[in-house]
Amino acid sequence: MLLAHPAVLRELVARYESLCTASQELALAPDLKRRLDDVTYTLCVTTGTRHLDQALAAARARLAATATATVTSTVTAAAAATAVAATPAAATAS
């Protein structure tokens, strides 16, 4: 299955939450309802789910996994660079 880019998921979740907030503050105008329906549909399609609660859970899980993977790879890369710089071979090769 194709996975949506985390930036796309982040934007869709933020748009959904923003529209939900707006729909609670104002009378649900037809345009607002249409935009809320559109973002709900898009979230479901991009996450491969059929229900909003599943789509939001899948999007948030993917975003959390991506954030964890990014932190892990950054830490691993920094540790590897430090280890290479600290080896005697690296000092003599310079």
PyMOL Python script that loads the backbone (N, CA, C, O; Angstrom):
from pymol import cmd

cmd.read_pdbstr("""\
ATOM      1  N   MET A   1       0.840  -1.183   0.000  1.00  0.00           N
ATOM      2  CA  MET A   1       0.000   0.000   0.000  1.00  0.00           C
ATOM      3  C   MET A   1       0.883   1.244   0.000  1.00  0.00           C
ATOM      4  O   MET A   1       1.893   1.297   0.702  1.00  0.00           O
ATOM      5  N   LEU A   2       0.503   2.230  -0.779  1.00  0.00           N
ATOM      6  CA  LEU A   2       1.211   3.496  -0.794  1.00  0.00           C
ATOM      7  C   LEU A   2       0.932   4.249   0.499  1.00  0.00           C
ATOM      8  O   LEU A   2      -0.179   4.213   1.027  1.00  0.00           O
ATOM      9  N   LEU A   3       1.953   4.928   0.997  1.00  0.00           N
ATOM     10  CA  LEU A   3       1.784   5.718   2.211  1.00  0.00           C
ATOM     11  C   LEU A   3       1.895   7.196   1.877  1.00  0.00           C
ATOM     12  O   LEU A   3       2.780   7.617   1.132  1.00  0.00           O
ATOM     13  N   ALA A   4       0.999   7.960   2.430  1.00  0.00           N
ATOM     14  CA  ALA A   4       1.023   9.410   2.217  1.00  0.00           C
ATOM     15  C   ALA A   4       2.241   9.997   2.925  1.00  0.00           C
ATOM     16  O   ALA A   4       2.675   9.500   3.965  1.00  0.00           O
ATOM     17  N   HIS A   5       2.777  11.053   2.348  1.00  0.00           N
ATOM     18  CA  HIS A   5       3.904  11.745   2.962  1.00  0.00           C
ATOM     19  C   HIS A   5       3.445  12.336   4.301  1.00  0.00           C
ATOM     20  O   HIS A   5       2.322  12.827   4.411  1.00  0.00           O
ATOM     21  N   PRO A   6       4.306  12.290   5.304  1.00  0.00           N
ATOM     22  CA  PRO A   6       3.919  12.832   6.614  1.00  0.00           C
ATOM     23  C   PRO A   6       3.458  14.287   6.569  1.00  0.00           C
ATOM     24  O   PRO A   6       2.567  14.674   7.325  1.00  0.00           O
ATOM     25  N   ALA A   7       4.044  15.086   5.706  1.00  0.00           N
ATOM     26  CA  ALA A   7       3.613  16.489   5.608  1.00  0.00           C
ATOM     27  C   ALA A   7       2.165  16.585   5.141  1.00  0.00           C
ATOM     28  O   ALA A   7       1.417  17.447   5.602  1.00  0.00           O
ATOM     29  N   VAL A   8       1.773  15.708   4.231  1.00  0.00           N
ATOM     30  CA  VAL A   8       0.387  15.691   3.746  1.00  0.00           C
ATOM     31  C   VAL A   8      -0.546  15.281   4.882  1.00  0.00           C
ATOM     32  O   VAL A   8      -1.581  15.910   5.100  1.00  0.00           O
ATOM     33  N   LEU A   9      -0.175  14.231   5.602  1.00  0.00           N
ATOM     34  CA  LEU A   9      -1.011  13.777   6.725  1.00  0.00           C
ATOM     35  C   LEU A   9      -1.120  14.857   7.793  1.00  0.00           C
ATOM     36  O   LEU A   9      -2.203  15.111   8.321  1.00  0.00           O
ATOM     37  N   ARG A  10      -0.003  15.484   8.106  1.00  0.00           N
ATOM     38  CA  ARG A  10       0.003  16.536   9.133  1.00  0.00           C
ATOM     39  C   ARG A  10      -0.937  17.665   8.735  1.00  0.00           C
ATOM     40  O   ARG A  10      -1.689  18.173   9.566  1.00  0.00           O
ATOM     41  N   GLU A  11      -0.895  18.063   7.451  1.00  0.00           N
ATOM     42  CA  GLU A  11      -1.748  19.144   6.968  1.00  0.00           C
ATOM     43  C   GLU A  11      -3.224  18.745   6.988  1.00  0.00           C
ATOM     44  O   GLU A  11      -4.082  19.553   7.343  1.00  0.00           O
ATOM     45  N   LEU A  12      -3.517  17.507   6.610  1.00  0.00           N
ATOM     46  CA  LEU A  12      -4.914  17.043   6.608  1.00  0.00           C
ATOM     47  C   LEU A  12      -5.480  16.993   8.027  1.00  0.00           C
ATOM     48  O   LEU A  12      -6.611  17.418   8.260  1.00  0.00           O
ATOM     49  N   VAL A  13      -4.700  16.477   8.968  1.00  0.00           N
ATOM     50  CA  VAL A  13      -5.165  16.409  10.357  1.00  0.00           C
ATOM     51  C   VAL A  13      -5.371  17.819  10.903  1.00  0.00           C
ATOM     52  O   VAL A  13      -6.370  18.090  11.569  1.00  0.00           O
ATOM     53  N   ALA A  14      -4.437  18.706  10.625  1.00  0.00           N
ATOM     54  CA  ALA A  14      -4.570  20.092  11.095  1.00  0.00           C
ATOM     55  C   ALA A  14      -5.800  20.763  10.475  1.00  0.00           C
ATOM     56  O   ALA A  14      -6.533  21.475  11.162  1.00  0.00           O
ATOM     57  N   ARG A  15      -6.024  20.534   9.182  1.00  0.00           N
ATOM     58  CA  ARG A  15      -7.199  21.125   8.519  1.00  0.00           C
ATOM     59  C   ARG A  15      -8.488  20.573   9.122  1.00  0.00           C
ATOM     60  O   ARG A  15      -9.436  21.318   9.369  1.00  0.00           O
ATOM     61  N   TYR A  16      -8.516  19.256   9.357  1.00  0.00           N
ATOM     62  CA  TYR A  16      -9.705  18.646   9.957  1.00  0.00           C
ATOM     63  C   TYR A  16      -9.975  19.261  11.335  1.00  0.00           C
ATOM     64  O   TYR A  16     -11.106  19.644  11.635  1.00  0.00           O
ATOM     65  N   GLU A  17      -8.940  19.352  12.165  1.00  0.00           N
ATOM     66  CA  GLU A  17      -9.121  19.904  13.515  1.00  0.00           C
ATOM     67  C   GLU A  17      -9.563  21.361  13.468  1.00  0.00           C
ATOM     68  O   GLU A  17     -10.397  21.787  14.267  1.00  0.00           O
ATOM     69  N   SER A  18      -9.006  22.124  12.533  1.00  0.00           N
ATOM     70  CA  SER A  18      -9.383  23.528  12.378  1.00  0.00           C
ATOM     71  C   SER A  18     -10.851  23.663  11.962  1.00  0.00           C
ATOM     72  O   SER A  18     -11.585  24.497  12.495  1.00  0.00           O
ATOM     73  N   LEU A  19     -11.265  22.832  11.004  1.00  0.00           N
ATOM     74  CA  LEU A  19     -12.660  22.877  10.557  1.00  0.00           C
ATOM     75  C   LEU A  19     -13.618  22.422  11.656  1.00  0.00           C
ATOM     76  O   LEU A  19     -14.722  22.953  11.776  1.00  0.00           O
ATOM     77  N   CYS A  20     -13.208  21.453  12.449  1.00  0.00           N
ATOM     78  CA  CYS A  20     -14.052  21.018  13.572  1.00  0.00           C
ATOM     79  C   CYS A  20     -14.240  22.140  14.569  1.00  0.00           C
ATOM     80  O   CYS A  20     -15.345  22.363  15.065  1.00  0.00           O
ATOM     81  N   THR A  21     -13.168  22.843  14.863  1.00  0.00           N
ATOM     82  CA  THR A  21     -13.249  23.977  15.787  1.00  0.00           C
ATOM     83  C   THR A  21     -14.165  25.051  15.227  1.00  0.00           C
ATOM     84  O   THR A  21     -15.003  25.595  15.947  1.00  0.00           O
ATOM     85  N   ALA A  22     -14.010  25.359  13.948  1.00  0.00           N
ATOM     86  CA  ALA A  22     -14.851  26.373  13.311  1.00  0.00           C
ATOM     87  C   ALA A  22     -16.315  25.956  13.294  1.00  0.00           C
ATOM     88  O   ALA A  22     -17.205  26.790  13.460  1.00  0.00           O
ATOM     89  N   SER A  23     -16.564  24.660  13.094  1.00  0.00           N
ATOM     90  CA  SER A  23     -17.952  24.201  13.027  1.00  0.00           C
ATOM     91  C   SER A  23     -18.629  24.237  14.394  1.00  0.00           C
ATOM     92  O   SER A  23     -19.856  24.304  14.473  1.00  0.00           O
ATOM     93  N   GLN A  24     -17.856  24.194  15.454  1.00  0.00           N
ATOM     94  CA  GLN A  24     -18.434  24.281  16.799  1.00  0.00           C
ATOM     95  C   GLN A  24     -18.733  25.726  17.174  1.00  0.00           C
ATOM     96  O   GLN A  24     -19.667  26.005  17.925  1.00  0.00           O
ATOM     97  N   GLU A  25     -17.924  26.644  16.638  1.00  0.00           N
ATOM     98  CA  GLU A  25     -18.083  28.052  16.979  1.00  0.00           C
ATOM     99  C   GLU A  25     -19.184  28.738  16.167  1.00  0.00           C
ATOM    100  O   GLU A  25     -19.813  29.681  16.647  1.00  0.00           O
ATOM    101  N   LEU A  26     -19.413  28.277  14.964  1.00  0.00           N
ATOM    102  CA  LEU A  26     -20.387  28.915  14.075  1.00  0.00           C
ATOM    103  C   LEU A  26     -21.498  27.935  13.734  1.00  0.00           C
ATOM    104  O   LEU A  26     -21.369  26.727  13.928  1.00  0.00           O
ATOM    105  N   ALA A  27     -22.575  28.478  13.228  1.00  0.00           N
ATOM    106  CA  ALA A  27     -23.605  27.602  12.670  1.00  0.00           C
ATOM    107  C   ALA A  27     -22.975  26.904  11.473  1.00  0.00           C
ATOM    108  O   ALA A  27     -22.224  27.518  10.715  1.00  0.00           O
ATOM    109  N   LEU A  28     -23.274  25.644  11.306  1.00  0.00           N
ATOM    110  CA  LEU A  28     -22.638  24.846  10.262  1.00  0.00           C
ATOM    111  C   LEU A  28     -23.158  25.271   8.892  1.00  0.00           C
ATOM    112  O   LEU A  28     -24.191  24.795   8.422  1.00  0.00           O
ATOM    113  N   ALA A  29     -22.419  26.172   8.272  1.00  0.00           N
ATOM    114  CA  ALA A  29     -22.772  26.665   6.936  1.00  0.00           C
ATOM    115  C   ALA A  29     -22.547  25.556   5.917  1.00  0.00           C
ATOM    116  O   ALA A  29     -21.706  24.684   6.135  1.00  0.00           O
ATOM    117  N   PRO A  30     -23.280  25.573   4.816  1.00  0.00           N
ATOM    118  CA  PRO A  30     -23.109  24.528   3.792  1.00  0.00           C
ATOM    119  C   PRO A  30     -21.672  24.412   3.291  1.00  0.00           C
ATOM    120  O   PRO A  30     -21.183  23.305   3.065  1.00  0.00           O
ATOM    121  N   ASP A  31     -20.990  25.546   3.116  1.00  0.00           N
ATOM    122  CA  ASP A  31     -19.612  25.527   2.648  1.00  0.00           C
ATOM    123  C   ASP A  31     -18.686  24.855   3.668  1.00  0.00           C
ATOM    124  O   ASP A  31     -17.809  24.073   3.302  1.00  0.00           O
ATOM    125  N   LEU A  32     -18.888  25.163   4.923  1.00  0.00           N
ATOM    126  CA  LEU A  32     -18.079  24.569   5.988  1.00  0.00           C
ATOM    127  C   LEU A  32     -18.322  23.068   6.069  1.00  0.00           C
ATOM    128  O   LEU A  32     -17.382  22.292   6.242  1.00  0.00           O
ATOM    129  N   LYS A  33     -19.569  22.663   5.945  1.00  0.00           N
ATOM    130  CA  LYS A  33     -19.885  21.236   5.969  1.00  0.00           C
ATOM    131  C   LYS A  33     -19.242  20.516   4.794  1.00  0.00           C
ATOM    132  O   LYS A  33     -18.726  19.409   4.946  1.00  0.00           O
ATOM    133  N   ARG A  34     -19.273  21.143   3.624  1.00  0.00           N
ATOM    134  CA  ARG A  34     -18.659  20.533   2.439  1.00  0.00           C
ATOM    135  C   ARG A  34     -17.159  20.376   2.625  1.00  0.00           C
ATOM    136  O   ARG A  34     -16.596  19.336   2.283  1.00  0.00           O
ATOM    137  N   ARG A  35     -16.495  21.417   3.173  1.00  0.00           N
ATOM    138  CA  ARG A  35     -15.053  21.332   3.391  1.00  0.00           C
ATOM    139  C   ARG A  35     -14.708  20.271   4.435  1.00  0.00           C
ATOM    140  O   ARG A  35     -13.705  19.571   4.303  1.00  0.00           O
ATOM    141  N   LEU A  36     -15.536  20.155   5.468  1.00  0.00           N
ATOM    142  CA  LEU A  36     -15.327  19.127   6.486  1.00  0.00           C
ATOM    143  C   LEU A  36     -15.521  17.734   5.886  1.00  0.00           C
ATOM    144  O   LEU A  36     -14.746  16.820   6.169  1.00  0.00           O
ATOM    145  N   ASP A  37     -16.550  17.574   5.064  1.00  0.00           N
ATOM    146  CA  ASP A  37     -16.762  16.294   4.372  1.00  0.00           C
ATOM    147  C   ASP A  37     -15.593  15.965   3.447  1.00  0.00           C
ATOM    148  O   ASP A  37     -15.156  14.817   3.378  1.00  0.00           O
ATOM    149  N   ASP A  38     -15.084  16.980   2.733  1.00  0.00           N
ATOM    150  CA  ASP A  38     -13.964  16.768   1.809  1.00  0.00           C
ATOM    151  C   ASP A  38     -12.706  16.311   2.538  1.00  0.00           C
ATOM    152  O   ASP A  38     -12.051  15.359   2.112  1.00  0.00           O
ATOM    153  N   VAL A  39     -12.369  16.983   3.628  1.00  0.00           N
ATOM    154  CA  VAL A  39     -11.143  16.614   4.350  1.00  0.00           C
ATOM    155  C   VAL A  39     -11.310  15.249   5.021  1.00  0.00           C
ATOM    156  O   VAL A  39     -10.342  14.497   5.138  1.00  0.00           O
ATOM    157  N   THR A  40     -12.528  14.925   5.461  1.00  0.00           N
ATOM    158  CA  THR A  40     -12.789  13.605   6.035  1.00  0.00           C
ATOM    159  C   THR A  40     -12.579  12.523   4.987  1.00  0.00           C
ATOM    160  O   THR A  40     -11.927  11.513   5.250  1.00  0.00           O
ATOM    161  N   TYR A  41     -13.136  12.738   3.793  1.00  0.00           N
ATOM    162  CA  TYR A  41     -12.973  11.785   2.692  1.00  0.00           C
ATOM    163  C   TYR A  41     -11.492  11.625   2.339  1.00  0.00           C
ATOM    164  O   TYR A  41     -11.009  10.506   2.168  1.00  0.00           O
ATOM    165  N   THR A  42     -10.779  12.743   2.233  1.00  0.00           N
ATOM    166  CA  THR A  42      -9.369  12.699   1.855  1.00  0.00           C
ATOM    167  C   THR A  42      -8.534  11.981   2.901  1.00  0.00           C
ATOM    168  O   THR A  42      -7.632  11.218   2.555  1.00  0.00           O
ATOM    169  N   LEU A  43      -8.822  12.213   4.170  1.00  0.00           N
ATOM    170  CA  LEU A  43      -8.123  11.483   5.237  1.00  0.00           C
ATOM    171  C   LEU A  43      -8.353   9.979   5.112  1.00  0.00           C
ATOM    172  O   LEU A  43      -7.418   9.190   5.247  1.00  0.00           O
ATOM    173  N   CYS A  44      -9.580   9.594   4.857  1.00  0.00           N
ATOM    174  CA  CYS A  44      -9.891   8.164   4.710  1.00  0.00           C
ATOM    175  C   CYS A  44      -9.162   7.559   3.516  1.00  0.00           C
ATOM    176  O   CYS A  44      -8.606   6.465   3.615  1.00  0.00           O
ATOM    177  N   VAL A  45      -9.163   8.258   2.401  1.00  0.00           N
ATOM    178  CA  VAL A  45      -8.494   7.741   1.198  1.00  0.00           C
ATOM    179  C   VAL A  45      -6.992   7.628   1.428  1.00  0.00           C
ATOM    180  O   VAL A  45      -6.390   6.609   1.089  1.00  0.00           O
ATOM    181  N   THR A  46      -6.387   8.655   1.994  1.00  0.00           N
ATOM    182  CA  THR A  46      -4.930   8.652   2.157  1.00  0.00           C
ATOM    183  C   THR A  46      -4.451   7.656   3.204  1.00  0.00           C
ATOM    184  O   THR A  46      -3.287   7.255   3.186  1.00  0.00           O
ATOM    185  N   THR A  47      -5.324   7.256   4.110  1.00  0.00           N
ATOM    186  CA  THR A  47      -4.920   6.284   5.125  1.00  0.00           C
ATOM    187  C   THR A  47      -5.434   4.882   4.827  1.00  0.00           C
ATOM    188  O   THR A  47      -5.105   3.938   5.545  1.00  0.00           O
ATOM    189  N   GLY A  48      -6.243   4.734   3.770  1.00  0.00           N
ATOM    190  CA  GLY A  48      -6.765   3.420   3.413  1.00  0.00           C
ATOM    191  C   GLY A  48      -7.807   2.900   4.378  1.00  0.00           C
ATOM    192  O   GLY A  48      -7.928   1.694   4.589  1.00  0.00           O
ATOM    193  N   THR A  49      -8.560   3.819   4.963  1.00  0.00           N
ATOM    194  CA  THR A  49      -9.604   3.442   5.919  1.00  0.00           C
ATOM    195  C   THR A  49     -10.958   3.895   5.400  1.00  0.00           C
ATOM    196  O   THR A  49     -11.046   4.596   4.392  1.00  0.00           O
ATOM    197  N   ARG A  50     -12.015   3.487   6.099  1.00  0.00           N
ATOM    198  CA  ARG A  50     -13.362   3.865   5.669  1.00  0.00           C
ATOM    199  C   ARG A  50     -14.103   4.743   6.672  1.00  0.00           C
ATOM    200  O   ARG A  50     -15.176   5.265   6.367  1.00  0.00           O
ATOM    201  N   HIS A  51     -13.543   4.907   7.854  1.00  0.00           N
ATOM    202  CA  HIS A  51     -14.207   5.686   8.902  1.00  0.00           C
ATOM    203  C   HIS A  51     -13.249   6.735   9.445  1.00  0.00           C
ATOM    204  O   HIS A  51     -12.045   6.500   9.544  1.00  0.00           O
ATOM    205  N   LEU A  52     -13.792   7.889   9.792  1.00  0.00           N
ATOM    206  CA  LEU A  52     -12.981   9.007  10.245  1.00  0.00           C
ATOM    207  C   LEU A  52     -12.119   8.646  11.455  1.00  0.00           C
ATOM    208  O   LEU A  52     -10.929   8.962  11.479  1.00  0.00           O
ATOM    209  N   ASP A  53     -12.702   7.992  12.452  1.00  0.00           N
ATOM    210  CA  ASP A  53     -11.915   7.677  13.650  1.00  0.00           C
ATOM    211  C   ASP A  53     -10.719   6.791  13.310  1.00  0.00           C
ATOM    212  O   ASP A  53      -9.642   6.959  13.881  1.00  0.00           O
ATOM    213  N   GLN A  54     -10.898   5.854  12.390  1.00  0.00           N
ATOM    214  CA  GLN A  54      -9.786   4.996  11.953  1.00  0.00           C
ATOM    215  C   GLN A  54      -8.762   5.808  11.166  1.00  0.00           C
ATOM    216  O   GLN A  54      -7.557   5.605  11.316  1.00  0.00           O
ATOM    217  N   ALA A  55      -9.234   6.719  10.335  1.00  0.00           N
ATOM    218  CA  ALA A  55      -8.333   7.550   9.529  1.00  0.00           C
ATOM    219  C   ALA A  55      -7.471   8.440  10.411  1.00  0.00           C
ATOM    220  O   ALA A  55      -6.264   8.555  10.198  1.00  0.00           O
ATOM    221  N   LEU A  56      -8.095   9.069  11.405  1.00  0.00           N
ATOM    222  CA  LEU A  56      -7.333   9.927  12.310  1.00  0.00           C
ATOM    223  C   LEU A  56      -6.322   9.109  13.113  1.00  0.00           C
ATOM    224  O   LEU A  56      -5.183   9.537  13.299  1.00  0.00           O
ATOM    225  N   ALA A  57      -6.731   7.948  13.582  1.00  0.00           N
ATOM    226  CA  ALA A  57      -5.816   7.091  14.341  1.00  0.00           C
ATOM    227  C   ALA A  57      -4.645   6.647  13.462  1.00  0.00           C
ATOM    228  O   ALA A  57      -3.497   6.662  13.907  1.00  0.00           O
ATOM    229  N   ALA A  58      -4.924   6.258  12.236  1.00  0.00           N
ATOM    230  CA  ALA A  58      -3.864   5.821  11.319  1.00  0.00           C
ATOM    231  C   ALA A  58      -2.923   6.975  10.984  1.00  0.00           C
ATOM    232  O   ALA A  58      -1.706   6.792  10.972  1.00  0.00           O
ATOM    233  N   ALA A  59      -3.462   8.143  10.715  1.00  0.00           N
ATOM    234  CA  ALA A  59      -2.631   9.303  10.393  1.00  0.00           C
ATOM    235  C   ALA A  59      -1.750   9.683  11.574  1.00  0.00           C
ATOM    236  O   ALA A  59      -0.559   9.942  11.405  1.00  0.00           O
ATOM    237  N   ARG A  60      -2.324   9.716  12.758  1.00  0.00           N
ATOM    238  CA  ARG A  60      -1.540  10.083  13.950  1.00  0.00           C
ATOM    239  C   ARG A  60      -0.484   9.028  14.270  1.00  0.00           C
ATOM    240  O   ARG A  60       0.619   9.368  14.699  1.00  0.00           O
ATOM    241  N   ALA A  61      -0.809   7.762  14.065  1.00  0.00           N
ATOM    242  CA  ALA A  61       0.173   6.694  14.292  1.00  0.00           C
ATOM    243  C   ALA A  61       1.325   6.822  13.301  1.00  0.00           C
ATOM    244  O   ALA A  61       2.487   6.668  13.679  1.00  0.00           O
ATOM    245  N   ARG A  62       1.017   7.101  12.045  1.00  0.00           N
ATOM    246  CA  ARG A  62       2.066   7.267  11.029  1.00  0.00           C
ATOM    247  C   ARG A  62       2.927   8.476  11.340  1.00  0.00           C
ATOM    248  O   ARG A  62       4.146   8.421  11.180  1.00  0.00           O
ATOM    249  N   LEU A  63       2.320   9.565  11.780  1.00  0.00           N
ATOM    250  CA  LEU A  63       3.083  10.753  12.138  1.00  0.00           C
ATOM    251  C   LEU A  63       3.975  10.496  13.345  1.00  0.00           C
ATOM    252  O   LEU A  63       5.115  10.959  13.386  1.00  0.00           O
ATOM    253  N   ALA A  64       3.463   9.763  14.324  1.00  0.00           N
ATOM    254  CA  ALA A  64       4.263   9.427  15.503  1.00  0.00           C
ATOM    255  C   ALA A  64       5.430   8.522  15.119  1.00  0.00           C
ATOM    256  O   ALA A  64       6.549   8.711  15.597  1.00  0.00           O
ATOM    257  N   ALA A  65       5.172   7.544  14.260  1.00  0.00           N
ATOM    258  CA  ALA A  65       6.231   6.626  13.826  1.00  0.00           C
ATOM    259  C   ALA A  65       7.287   7.375  13.022  1.00  0.00           C
ATOM    260  O   ALA A  65       8.480   7.098  13.153  1.00  0.00           O
ATOM    261  N   THR A  66       6.861   8.309  12.203  1.00  0.00           N
ATOM    262  CA  THR A  66       7.798   9.103  11.403  1.00  0.00           C
ATOM    263  C   THR A  66       8.640   9.989  12.302  1.00  0.00           C
ATOM    264  O   THR A  66       9.846  10.120  12.092  1.00  0.00           O
ATOM    265  N   ALA A  67       8.018  10.595  13.297  1.00  0.00           N
ATOM    266  CA  ALA A  67       8.761  11.452  14.228  1.00  0.00           C
ATOM    267  C   ALA A  67       9.788  10.630  14.997  1.00  0.00           C
ATOM    268  O   ALA A  67      10.916  11.083  15.197  1.00  0.00           O
ATOM    269  N   THR A  68       9.414   9.431  15.430  1.00  0.00           N
ATOM    270  CA  THR A  68      10.325   8.560  16.158  1.00  0.00           C
ATOM    271  C   THR A  68      11.470   8.123  15.253  1.00  0.00           C
ATOM    272  O   THR A  68      12.626   8.116  15.678  1.00  0.00           O
ATOM    273  N   ALA A  69      11.164   7.762  14.022  1.00  0.00           N
ATOM    274  CA  ALA A  69      12.195   7.330  13.074  1.00  0.00           C
ATOM    275  C   ALA A  69      13.153   8.465  12.757  1.00  0.00           C
ATOM    276  O   ALA A  69      14.354   8.236  12.613  1.00  0.00           O
ATOM    277  N   THR A  70      12.643   9.680  12.646  1.00  0.00           N
ATOM    278  CA  THR A  70      13.493  10.834  12.356  1.00  0.00           C
ATOM    279  C   THR A  70      14.447  11.105  13.502  1.00  0.00           C
ATOM    280  O   THR A  70      15.634  11.347  13.282  1.00  0.00           O
ATOM    281  N   VAL A  71      13.937  11.068  14.724  1.00  0.00           N
ATOM    282  CA  VAL A  71      14.783  11.282  15.897  1.00  0.00           C
ATOM    283  C   VAL A  71      15.824  10.179  15.993  1.00  0.00           C
ATOM    284  O   VAL A  71      16.994  10.462  16.254  1.00  0.00           O
ATOM    285  N   THR A  72      15.429   8.933  15.790  1.00  0.00           N
ATOM    286  CA  THR A  72      16.351   7.804  15.876  1.00  0.00           C
ATOM    287  C   THR A  72      17.440   7.910  14.820  1.00  0.00           C
ATOM    288  O   THR A  72      18.614   7.708  15.129  1.00  0.00           O
ATOM    289  N   SER A  73      17.076   8.221  13.580  1.00  0.00           N
ATOM    290  CA  SER A  73      18.090   8.310  12.528  1.00  0.00           C
ATOM    291  C   SER A  73      19.018   9.493  12.746  1.00  0.00           C
ATOM    292  O   SER A  73      20.203   9.405  12.425  1.00  0.00           O
ATOM    293  N   THR A  74      18.514  10.593  13.283  1.00  0.00           N
ATOM    294  CA  THR A  74      19.356  11.754  13.570  1.00  0.00           C
ATOM    295  C   THR A  74      20.350  11.428  14.665  1.00  0.00           C
ATOM    296  O   THR A  74      21.528  11.766  14.555  1.00  0.00           O
ATOM    297  N   VAL A  75      19.888  10.775  15.719  1.00  0.00           N
ATOM    298  CA  VAL A  75      20.762  10.387  16.827  1.00  0.00           C
ATOM    299  C   VAL A  75      21.792   9.376  16.347  1.00  0.00           C
ATOM    300  O   VAL A  75      22.968   9.478  16.696  1.00  0.00           O
ATOM    301  N   THR A  76      21.365   8.403  15.551  1.00  0.00           N
ATOM    302  CA  THR A  76      22.279   7.381  15.037  1.00  0.00           C
ATOM    303  C   THR A  76      23.336   8.015  14.144  1.00  0.00           C
ATOM    304  O   THR A  76      24.514   7.673  14.251  1.00  0.00           O
ATOM    305  N   ALA A  77      22.943   8.925  13.272  1.00  0.00           N
ATOM    306  CA  ALA A  77      23.898   9.590  12.380  1.00  0.00           C
ATOM    307  C   ALA A  77      24.886  10.429  13.170  1.00  0.00           C
ATOM    308  O   ALA A  77      26.075  10.446  12.852  1.00  0.00           O
ATOM    309  N   ALA A  78      24.413  11.122  14.191  1.00  0.00           N
ATOM    310  CA  ALA A  78      25.303  11.933  15.018  1.00  0.00           C
ATOM    311  C   ALA A  78      26.281  11.047  15.786  1.00  0.00           C
ATOM    312  O   ALA A  78      27.459  11.383  15.910  1.00  0.00           O
ATOM    313  N   ALA A  79      25.802   9.934  16.292  1.00  0.00           N
ATOM    314  CA  ALA A  79      26.673   9.003  17.018  1.00  0.00           C
ATOM    315  C   ALA A  79      27.721   8.406  16.083  1.00  0.00           C
ATOM    316  O   ALA A  79      28.881   8.259  16.467  1.00  0.00           O
ATOM    317  N   ALA A  80      27.325   8.064  14.869  1.00  0.00           N
ATOM    318  CA  ALA A  80      28.265   7.499  13.901  1.00  0.00           C
ATOM    319  C   ALA A  80      29.322   8.530  13.518  1.00  0.00           C
ATOM    320  O   ALA A  80      30.498   8.187  13.402  1.00  0.00           O
ATOM    321  N   ALA A  81      28.931   9.769  13.322  1.00  0.00           N
ATOM    322  CA  ALA A  81      29.882  10.822  12.968  1.00  0.00           C
ATOM    323  C   ALA A  81      30.863  11.062  14.110  1.00  0.00           C
ATOM    324  O   ALA A  81      32.050  11.285  13.873  1.00  0.00           O
ATOM    325  N   THR A  82      30.376  11.017  15.331  1.00  0.00           N
ATOM    326  CA  THR A  82      31.239  11.193  16.493  1.00  0.00           C
ATOM    327  C   THR A  82      32.220  10.031  16.605  1.00  0.00           C
ATOM    328  O   THR A  82      33.398  10.245  16.894  1.00  0.00           O
ATOM    329  N   ALA A  83      31.754   8.812  16.380  1.00  0.00           N
ATOM    330  CA  ALA A  83      32.607   7.634  16.474  1.00  0.00           C
ATOM    331  C   ALA A  83      33.691   7.660  15.400  1.00  0.00           C
ATOM    332  O   ALA A  83      34.839   7.305  15.669  1.00  0.00           O
ATOM    333  N   VAL A  84      33.336   8.074  14.197  1.00  0.00           N
ATOM    334  CA  VAL A  84      34.317   8.140  13.109  1.00  0.00           C
ATOM    335  C   VAL A  84      35.363   9.208  13.416  1.00  0.00           C
ATOM    336  O   VAL A  84      36.554   8.991  13.198  1.00  0.00           O
ATOM    337  N   ALA A  85      34.931  10.338  13.911  1.00  0.00           N
ATOM    338  CA  ALA A  85      35.862  11.431  14.224  1.00  0.00           C
ATOM    339  C   ALA A  85      36.797  11.054  15.361  1.00  0.00           C
ATOM    340  O   ALA A  85      37.917  11.560  15.434  1.00  0.00           O
ATOM    341  N   ALA A  86      36.352  10.173  16.247  1.00  0.00           N
ATOM    342  CA  ALA A  86      37.144   9.804  17.410  1.00  0.00           C
ATOM    343  C   ALA A  86      38.128   8.670  17.131  1.00  0.00           C
ATOM    344  O   ALA A  86      38.992   8.406  17.968  1.00  0.00           O
ATOM    345  N   THR A  87      38.031   8.000  16.003  1.00  0.00           N
ATOM    346  CA  THR A  87      38.930   6.886  15.718  1.00  0.00           C
ATOM    347  C   THR A  87      40.282   7.396  15.283  1.00  0.00           C
ATOM    348  O   THR A  87      40.364   8.424  14.611  1.00  0.00           O
ATOM    349  N   PRO A  88      41.357   6.697  15.651  1.00  0.00           N
ATOM    350  CA  PRO A  88      42.708   7.127  15.255  1.00  0.00           C
ATOM    351  C   PRO A  88      42.885   7.155  13.740  1.00  0.00           C
ATOM    352  O   PRO A  88      43.600   8.019  13.235  1.00  0.00           O
ATOM    353  N   ALA A  89      42.257   6.238  12.995  1.00  0.00           N
ATOM    354  CA  ALA A  89      42.383   6.229  11.537  1.00  0.00           C
ATOM    355  C   ALA A  89      41.849   7.508  10.936  1.00  0.00           C
ATOM    356  O   ALA A  89      42.408   8.024   9.969  1.00  0.00           O
ATOM    357  N   ALA A  90      40.782   8.019  11.493  1.00  0.00           N
ATOM    358  CA  ALA A  90      40.210   9.262  10.974  1.00  0.00           C
ATOM    359  C   ALA A  90      41.139  10.425  11.239  1.00  0.00           C
ATOM    360  O   ALA A  90      41.220  11.349  10.429  1.00  0.00           O
ATOM    361  N   ALA A  91      41.841  10.395  12.356  1.00  0.00           N
ATOM    362  CA  ALA A  91      42.754  11.484  12.690  1.00  0.00           C
ATOM    363  C   ALA A  91      43.976  11.458  11.772  1.00  0.00           C
ATOM    364  O   ALA A  91      44.463  12.515  11.373  1.00  0.00           O
ATOM    365  N   THR A  92      44.475  10.281  11.434  1.00  0.00           N
ATOM    366  CA  THR A  92      45.659  10.200  10.575  1.00  0.00           C
ATOM    367  C   THR A  92      45.312  10.404   9.112  1.00  0.00           C
ATOM    368  O   THR A  92      46.162  10.841   8.336  1.00  0.00           O
ATOM    369  N   ALA A  93      44.100  10.105   8.720  1.00  0.00           N
ATOM    370  CA  ALA A  93      43.686  10.258   7.327  1.00  0.00           C
ATOM    371  C   ALA A  93      43.511  11.724   6.954  1.00  0.00           C
ATOM    372  O   ALA A  93      43.557  12.075   5.775  1.00  0.00           O
ATOM    373  N   SER A  94      43.311  12.583   7.954  1.00  0.00           N
ATOM    374  CA  SER A  94      43.060  14.000   7.675  1.00  0.00           C
ATOM    375  C   SER A  94      44.270  14.722   7.247  1.00  0.00           C
ATOM    376  O   SER A  94      44.210  15.922   6.979  1.00  0.00           O
TER     377      SER A  94
END
""", "prot")
cmd.dss("prot")
cmd.show_as("cartoon", "prot")
cmd.util.cbc("prot")
cmd.orient("prot")
